[in-house]
Amino acid sequence: MIKISTKGLTAAVRSALTAHDSENKPGRVRSIDITDTAGIVQEIRRGLRLRRSDDVEMVITVHGGFVPNSYRYSPAGDRCEIRINLSSEVDGPRWSVDAWRGHAQKRSRGQGEYMIARLRRDGQSNGRIV
């Protein structure tokens, strides 16, 4: 299994979140901002330690939160997705970081911000949650 360096990853996450913050005004949103960078990078490094030799991609999805007990009110909510290519044949950058604002999901009991890390093998659509 090849060693994957995370050099430059923190800067890539920080610049994507900074660009997202500058494009979107704050307000009553379930937001993801630059203060979340350390937790995101920590989760990525944990996922890289748990990978297997036949994994081809890791996807980390950060949700800005849900609207508790609301079925009418639909505020904006942020989402950030980091895709890391685990293949040994990669020449360029291994990761892509995207952040966008959509509508926050509605849940009956509500849930705050959370993160999902998935490792995917070849032929799998979603992969396993780690």
Buried (B, 14 or more C-beta within 10 A) or exposed (E): EEEBEBEEBBEBBBEBBBEBBEEBEEEEBBBBBBEBBEEBBEBBEEBBEEBEEEBBBBBBBBBBBBBEEBEEEEBBBBBBBBBBBBEEEEEEEBBEBEBEBEEBBBBEEEEEBEBBBBBBEEEEEEBEEB
